[in-house]
């Protein structure tokens, strides 16, 4: 599945199956339970619309300071 970041407008590939996506959207399961094998950064893109780079730029880790 391809998802476009809402900040940088770059297309990103999310490695979930259609079944996993529908299980998450239709069942109300937490995304990490619906697609546990999908990397966290890809799941975050589905949740927030931000790719990993943009998410990190917007919400830097306090430990990185």
N, CA, C and O atoms as a MOPAC input file, in Angstrom:
PM7 MOZYME 1SCF
protein

 N      0.85500 1    -1.16600 1     0.00000 1
 C      0.00000 1     0.00000 1     0.00000 1
 C      0.90400 1     1.23200 1     0.00000 1
 O      1.94300 1     1.24300 1     0.66000 1
 N      0.51300 1     2.25000 1    -0.72800 1
 C      1.26400 1     3.49800 1    -0.78500 1
 C      0.46400 1     4.59300 1    -0.10200 1
 O     -0.73100 1     4.75600 1    -0.34800 1
 N      1.14400 1     5.34300 1     0.76500 1
 C      0.51200 1     6.42900 1     1.51100 1
 C      1.36500 1     7.67900 1     1.32100 1
 O      2.59100 1     7.60900 1     1.40500 1
 N      0.73800 1     8.80100 1     1.07000 1
 C      1.46000 1    10.06600 1     0.89100 1
 C      1.51000 1    10.80900 1     2.22000 1
 O      0.49000 1    10.99400 1     2.88400 1
 N      2.71000 1    11.23000 1     2.59600 1
 C      2.90800 1    12.01100 1     3.82300 1
 C      2.18900 1    13.35700 1     3.68400 1
 O      2.25500 1    13.99700 1     2.63400 1
 N      1.51400 1    13.77400 1     4.73500 1
 C      0.75700 1    15.02200 1     4.69500 1
 C      1.64800 1    16.25200 1     4.83100 1
 O      1.18900 1    17.37300 1     4.60800 1
 N      2.91700 1    16.05700 1     5.19500 1
 C      3.82800 1    17.19700 1     5.34000 1
 C      4.75100 1    17.34700 1     4.13800 1
 O      4.79600 1    18.42000 1     3.53700 1
 N      5.48300 1    16.30700 1     3.77200 1
 C      6.46700 1    16.40400 1     2.68400 1
 C      5.90700 1    15.94900 1     1.33400 1
 O      6.55100 1    16.14400 1     0.30300 1
 N      4.74300 1    15.35800 1     1.33000 1
 C      4.05100 1    14.90100 1     0.13900 1
 C      4.78400 1    13.79000 1    -0.61200 1
 O      4.52200 1    13.55800 1    -1.79200 1
 N      5.69500 1    13.11000 1     0.06700 1
 C      6.39000 1    11.97700 1    -0.54400 1
 C      5.56400 1    10.71200 1    -0.33900 1
 O      5.00900 1    10.49200 1     0.73700 1
 N      5.48700 1     9.89300 1    -1.36700 1
 C      4.80000 1     8.61900 1    -1.25100 1
 C      5.67800 1     7.64800 1    -0.46800 1
 O      6.88300 1     7.55400 1    -0.70100 1
 N      5.06300 1     6.93500 1     0.45300 1
 C      5.74400 1     5.95900 1     1.29000 1
 C      5.03300 1     4.62000 1     1.14100 1
 O      3.80800 1     4.56500 1     1.03300 1
 N      5.80500 1     3.55200 1     1.13800 1
 C      5.22800 1     2.21400 1     1.04000 1
 C      5.01300 1     1.67000 1     2.44900 1
 O      5.92000 1     1.68400 1     3.28200 1
 N      3.80400 1     1.19600 1     2.69700 1
 C      3.46200 1     0.55300 1     3.96400 1
 C      3.27800 1    -0.93100 1     3.66700 1
 O      2.53100 1    -1.30600 1     2.76400 1
 N      3.96200 1    -1.76100 1     4.43000 1
 C      4.02300 1    -3.19600 1     4.12400 1
 C      2.92800 1    -4.01800 1     4.79600 1
 O      3.16800 1    -5.16100 1     5.18700 1
 N      1.75300 1    -3.46200 1     4.93300 1
 C      0.64600 1    -4.24200 1     5.49900 1
 C     -0.18600 1    -4.84200 1     4.36900 1
 O     -0.17700 1    -4.35700 1     3.23800 1
 N     -0.89300 1    -5.89100 1     4.70500 1
 C     -1.80700 1    -6.48600 1     3.73700 1
 C     -3.15100 1    -5.76000 1     3.79700 1
 O     -3.44000 1    -5.03400 1     4.74900 1
 N     -3.94900 1    -5.96800 1     2.78200 1
 C     -5.29600 1    -5.39900 1     2.79200 1
 C     -6.08200 1    -5.92100 1     3.99400 1
 O     -6.83700 1    -5.17800 1     4.62100 1
 N     -5.90000 1    -7.20400 1     4.31000 1
 C     -6.59700 1    -7.80300 1     5.45700 1
 C     -6.21000 1    -7.10400 1     6.75900 1
 O     -7.07300 1    -6.79300 1     7.58000 1
 N     -4.91700 1    -6.85900 1     6.94500 1
 C     -4.46300 1    -6.18500 1     8.16100 1
 C     -5.05300 1    -4.78200 1     8.25400 1
 O     -5.52000 1    -4.36600 1     9.31500 1
 N     -5.03100 1    -4.06400 1     7.14900 1
 C     -5.55700 1    -2.70400 1     7.13500 1
 C     -7.03900 1    -2.68500 1     7.49300 1
 O     -7.47800 1    -1.88600 1     8.32000 1
 N     -7.80400 1    -3.57300 1     6.86200 1
 C     -9.23900 1    -3.62300 1     7.14000 1
 C     -9.52500 1    -4.07500 1     8.56400 1
 O    -10.47000 1    -3.59100 1     9.18800 1
 N     -8.71400 1    -5.00600 1     9.08900 1
 C     -8.88700 1    -5.44600 1    10.47600 1
 C     -8.70500 1    -4.25900 1    11.42200 1
 O     -9.45900 1    -4.10400 1    12.38200 1
 N     -7.70900 1    -3.42900 1    11.14800 1
 C     -7.46400 1    -2.25200 1    11.99200 1
 C     -8.59500 1    -1.23100 1    11.84900 1
 O     -9.13200 1    -0.75700 1    12.85000 1
 N     -8.95900 1    -0.89100 1    10.60600 1
 C     -9.95800 1     0.14700 1    10.37200 1
 C    -11.35800 1    -0.26800 1    10.81100 1
 O    -12.10700 1     0.55100 1    11.34200 1
 N    -11.71300 1    -1.52300 1    10.59500 1
 C    -13.09200 1    -1.94600 1    10.82900 1
 C    -13.35400 1    -2.51200 1    12.22000 1
 O    -14.49200 1    -2.49200 1    12.68800 1
 N    -12.32100 1    -3.01500 1    12.88600 1
 C    -12.56900 1    -3.73100 1    14.13300 1
 C    -12.35300 1    -2.89900 1    15.38700 1
 O    -12.85600 1    -3.23900 1    16.45800 1
 N    -11.61400 1    -1.82100 1    15.25600 1
 C    -11.29200 1    -1.03800 1    16.43900 1
 C    -10.10600 1    -1.58000 1    17.21100 1
 O     -9.78000 1    -1.07600 1    18.28500 1
 N     -9.45600 1    -2.60600 1    16.67300 1
 C     -8.24900 1    -3.13000 1    17.31500 1
 C     -7.15800 1    -2.07600 1    17.29200 1
 O     -7.07800 1    -1.29700 1    16.34100 1
 N     -6.31600 1    -2.03100 1    18.31500 1
 C     -5.14100 1    -1.16600 1    18.23500 1
 C     -4.29000 1    -1.59300 1    17.03600 1
 O     -4.17900 1    -2.78300 1    16.73900 1
 N     -3.70800 1    -0.64100 1    16.36900 1
 C     -2.98000 1    -0.93800 1    15.14000 1
 C     -1.85100 1    -1.92800 1    15.36100 1
 O     -1.57100 1    -2.74500 1    14.48300 1
 N     -1.19300 1    -1.87400 1    16.52400 1
 C     -0.08300 1    -2.80000 1    16.78500 1
 C     -0.57100 1    -4.23700 1    16.95500 1
 O      0.21000 1    -5.17200 1    16.78000 1
 N     -1.82300 1    -4.42800 1    17.28800 1
 C     -2.39000 1    -5.78300 1    17.35600 1
 C     -2.90100 1    -6.23400 1    15.99600 1
 O     -2.83600 1    -7.41800 1    15.66800 1
 N     -3.40700 1    -5.29900 1    15.20500 1
 C     -3.94300 1    -5.64300 1    13.89300 1
 C     -2.83100 1    -5.95500 1    12.89300 1
 O     -3.02100 1    -6.75200 1    11.97400 1
 N     -1.67100 1    -5.32300 1    13.07800 1
 C     -0.55400 1    -5.54200 1    12.15100 1
 C      0.77500 1    -5.53500 1    12.90300 1
 O      1.59200 1    -4.63200 1    12.72300 1
 N      0.98600 1    -6.54800 1    13.74600 1
 C      2.17600 1    -6.56100 1    14.61000 1
 C      3.49700 1    -6.68200 1    13.86000 1
 O      4.53400 1    -6.27700 1    14.38400 1
 N      3.48400 1    -7.22300 1    12.66100 1
 C      4.72000 1    -7.39900 1    11.90000 1
 C      5.09000 1    -6.17400 1    11.06400 1
 O      6.15600 1    -6.15200 1    10.44800 1
 N      4.23700 1    -5.16500 1    11.03400 1
 C      4.50800 1    -3.93800 1    10.28700 1
 C      5.33500 1    -3.00700 1    11.16900 1
 O      4.98600 1    -2.79700 1    12.33100 1
 N      6.42700 1    -2.44300 1    10.63900 1
 C      7.26500 1    -1.54800 1    11.44800 1
 C      6.47300 1    -0.37500 1    12.03600 1
 O      5.52600 1     0.12400 1    11.42800 1
 N      6.88400 1     0.04900 1    13.22500 1
 C      6.18500 1     1.12000 1    13.93700 1
 C      6.09400 1     2.39900 1    13.10700 1
 O      5.06400 1     3.07400 1    13.13600 1
 N      7.14200 1     2.74300 1    12.37400 1
 C      7.12300 1     3.96900 1    11.56800 1
 C      6.04800 1     3.90000 1    10.48100 1
 O      5.41600 1     4.90800 1    10.16600 1
 N      5.84600 1     2.73000 1     9.91900 1
 C      4.81000 1     2.57000 1     8.89900 1
 C      3.42200 1     2.63600 1     9.51900 1
 O      2.50300 1     3.21200 1     8.93600 1
 N      3.27000 1     2.04600 1    10.70000 1
 C      1.97200 1     2.13600 1    11.39100 1
 C      1.66300 1     3.58700 1    11.73900 1
 O      0.52000 1     4.02800 1    11.61700 1
 N      2.68200 1     4.33100 1    12.17400 1
 C      2.48200 1     5.74100 1    12.51400 1
 C      2.03400 1     6.54100 1    11.30000 1
 O      1.20700 1     7.44400 1    11.42500 1
 N      2.56200 1     6.22500 1    10.14400 1
 C      2.13200 1     6.89700 1     8.91500 1
 C      0.63800 1     6.69600 1     8.68800 1
 O     -0.06200 1     7.62400 1     8.28500 1
 N      0.15900 1     5.50100 1     8.94200 1
 C     -1.27800 1     5.23900 1     8.78700 1
 C     -2.10000 1     5.99700 1     9.82100 1
 O     -3.19600 1     6.46900 1     9.51700 1
 N     -1.58100 1     6.11500 1    11.03800 1
 C     -2.31400 1     6.78100 1    12.11200 1
 C     -2.32500 1     8.29700 1    11.92500 1
 O     -3.38300 1     8.92400 1    11.93000 1
 N     -1.13200 1     8.87800 1    11.75900 1
 C     -1.00600 1    10.33900 1    11.78100 1
 C     -0.91700 1    10.97800 1    10.40200 1
 O     -1.24300 1    12.15400 1    10.23700 1
 N     -0.47400 1    10.20600 1     9.41300 1
 C     -0.27200 1    10.76700 1     8.09200 1
 C      1.14000 1    11.28000 1     7.86300 1
 O      1.46000 1    11.74200 1     6.76800 1
 N      1.99900 1    11.20600 1     8.89300 1
 C      3.37200 1    11.69000 1     8.77800 1
 C      4.33700 1    10.54000 1     8.55100 1
 O      4.27100 1     9.51700 1     9.23400 1
 N      5.25100 1    10.71600 1     7.56900 1
 C      6.30800 1     9.72700 1     7.37800 1
 C      7.26900 1     9.80300 1     8.56500 1
 O      7.19200 1    10.72700 1     9.37400 1
 N      8.15700 1     8.84500 1     8.66100 1
 C      9.06400 1     8.76800 1     9.80400 1
 C      9.93300 1    10.01500 1     9.92600 1
 O     10.08800 1    10.54800 1    11.02500 1
 N     10.50300 1    10.49100 1     8.81900 1
 C     11.36600 1    11.67400 1     8.86800 1
 C     10.60200 1    12.90500 1     9.34300 1
 O     11.09600 1    13.64400 1    10.19500 1
 N      9.42400 1    13.13200 1     8.81400 1
 C      8.62800 1    14.29600 1     9.20500 1
 C      8.14300 1    14.17900 1    10.64500 1
 O      8.10400 1    15.17400 1    11.37000 1
 N      7.77300 1    12.97300 1    11.06200 1
 C      7.32700 1    12.76600 1    12.43700 1
 C      8.46400 1    13.09400 1    13.40900 1
 O      8.25300 1    13.76200 1    14.42200 1
 N      9.66600 1    12.61900 1    13.09000 1
 C     10.82500 1    12.89100 1    13.95000 1
 C     11.17200 1    14.37300 1    13.97200 1
 O     11.59800 1    14.88600 1    15.00700 1
 N     10.99900 1    15.07100 1    12.85200 1
 C     11.26800 1    16.50200 1    12.81200 1
 C     10.24900 1    17.28800 1    13.62800 1
 O     10.59400 1    18.27900 1    14.27100 1
 N      9.00500 1    16.85000 1    13.60400 1
 C      7.95400 1    17.51700 1    14.35400 1
 C      7.98900 1    17.19900 1    15.83900 1
 O      7.67700 1    18.04900 1    16.67300 1
 N      8.37000 1    15.97500 1    16.16300 1
 C      8.37000 1    15.49600 1    17.55000 1
 C      9.70400 1    14.86100 1    17.88100 1
 O      9.79000 1    13.64100 1    18.02500 1
 N     10.74800 1    15.66800 1    18.00400 1
 C     12.07600 1    15.09200 1    18.27100 1
 C     12.12000 1    14.41200 1    19.63200 1
 O     11.45300 1    14.82400 1    20.58100 1
 N     12.92200 1    13.36200 1    19.69700 1
 C     13.12400 1    12.66100 1    20.95900 1
 C     13.82000 1    13.57700 1    21.94400 1
 O     14.79500 1    14.24000 1    21.59100 1
 N     13.33400 1    13.62400 1    23.17200 1
 C     13.98600 1    14.43200 1    24.19000 1
 C     15.40300 1    13.92700 1    24.45800 1
 O     16.28000 1    14.70000 1    24.84400 1
 N     15.62100 1    12.63000 1    24.25200 1
 C     16.94200 1    12.04800 1    24.48400 1
 C     17.95000 1    12.50000 1    23.44100 1
 O     19.15600 1    12.44600 1    23.68600 1
 N     17.47400 1    12.95100 1    22.26800 1
 C     18.37400 1    13.38400 1    21.20200 1
 C     18.91900 1    14.77200 1    21.43400 1
 O     19.84500 1    15.18800 1    20.73800 1
 N     18.37000 1    15.50800 1    22.40000 1
 C     18.81400 1    16.88000 1    22.67100 1
 C     20.20300 1    16.93300 1    23.24700 1
 O     20.71400 1    18.01800 1    23.52700 1

